[in-house]
Amino acid sequence: MDVSQQVSFTDYFVICSGTSSRMLQSLSEAVSEKIREEYHQHCSIQGADSAGWVLLDFGDIVVHIFSPDRRDYYQLEDLWKEAKTLIKVH
């Protein structure tokens, strides 16, 4: 999602889900490692896979990784509905 017109702290949100705590951890580790390898950029990590939500802050891009129930609870897509969705994969 392009949120650059709605917020000043980042330009893009990436929002995805994992079906288990292990999957959330694996997704966050894989994204963090790939960005570090490809772009030499580190991230700030918040949340916890055991809580159903992990946030990876790369500055211009913030990656939200949710369990299905936490994603339903926070409803970021609805909260930021004015933002342009760049790609949506189901």
C-alpha positions as CSV (number, residue, x, y, z in Angstrom):
1,M,0.0,0.0,0.0
2,D,1.3,3.4,-0.9
3,V,0.6,5.4,2.3
4,S,3.0,8.3,1.5
5,Q,0.1,10.8,1.2
6,Q,-1.4,9.7,4.5
7,V,1.5,9.4,6.9
8,S,4.9,11.1,7.3
9,F,6.8,8.1,8.9
10,T,6.9,5.8,5.9
11,D,5.9,5.5,2.2
12,Y,4.7,1.9,1.9
13,F,3.0,-0.8,4.0
14,V,3.3,-4.4,3.1
15,I,0.7,-6.5,4.9
16,C,0.7,-10.3,5.0
17,S,-0.5,-13.2,7.1
18,G,0.9,-16.4,8.4
19,T,-1.1,-19.3,9.8
20,S,1.1,-20.1,12.8
21,S,3.6,-18.6,15.2
22,R,6.4,-20.5,13.4
23,M,5.3,-19.2,10.0
24,L,5.2,-15.6,11.3
25,Q,8.8,-16.0,12.6
26,S,9.9,-17.6,9.4
27,L,8.4,-14.9,7.3
28,S,9.9,-12.1,9.4
29,E,13.3,-13.7,9.3
30,A,13.2,-14.3,5.6
31,V,12.1,-10.8,4.7
32,S,14.7,-9.2,7.1
33,E,17.5,-11.4,5.7
34,K,16.6,-10.9,2.1
35,I,16.5,-7.1,2.5
36,R,19.8,-7.1,4.4
37,E,21.5,-9.2,1.7
38,E,20.0,-7.4,-1.4
39,Y,20.0,-3.8,-0.1
40,H,22.3,-3.8,2.9
41,Q,19.5,-2.3,5.0
42,H,18.7,-3.4,8.5
43,C,15.3,-3.1,10.2
44,S,13.8,-2.4,13.5
45,I,11.6,-5.3,14.7
46,Q,8.5,-4.8,16.9
47,G,5.9,-7.2,18.1
48,A,6.3,-10.9,18.6
49,D,5.3,-14.0,16.5
50,S,3.8,-15.4,19.7
51,A,1.5,-12.4,19.9
52,G,0.3,-12.8,16.3
53,W,1.9,-9.7,15.0
54,V,5.4,-8.7,13.8
55,L,6.4,-5.4,12.4
56,L,9.6,-4.9,10.3
57,D,10.5,-1.2,9.9
58,F,12.8,-0.5,7.0
59,G,12.2,3.3,7.1
60,D,10.5,3.8,3.7
61,I,8.8,0.4,3.9
62,V,7.0,-1.1,6.9
63,V,6.1,-4.8,6.8
64,H,3.2,-6.0,8.9
65,I,3.0,-9.8,9.4
66,F,-0.1,-10.9,11.2
67,S,-1.9,-14.1,12.3
68,P,-5.3,-14.2,10.6
69,D,-7.2,-13.2,13.8
70,R,-4.8,-10.2,14.5
71,R,-5.1,-9.1,10.9
72,D,-8.9,-9.2,11.3
73,Y,-8.7,-7.3,14.6
74,Y,-6.4,-4.5,13.3
75,Q,-7.9,-4.2,9.8
76,L,-5.1,-2.0,8.5
77,E,-6.5,-2.2,5.0
78,D,-9.7,-0.6,6.2
79,L,-7.8,1.9,8.4
80,W,-5.7,3.1,5.5
81,K,-8.4,2.7,2.8
82,E,-7.4,6.0,1.2
83,A,-4.0,4.6,0.4
84,K,-3.4,3.1,-3.1
85,T,-3.1,-0.6,-3.1
86,L,-0.3,-1.5,-5.4
87,I,-0.7,-5.3,-5.5
88,K,-3.0,-7.7,-3.7
89,V,-2.4,-11.4,-3.7
90,H,-4.8,-13.9,-2.1
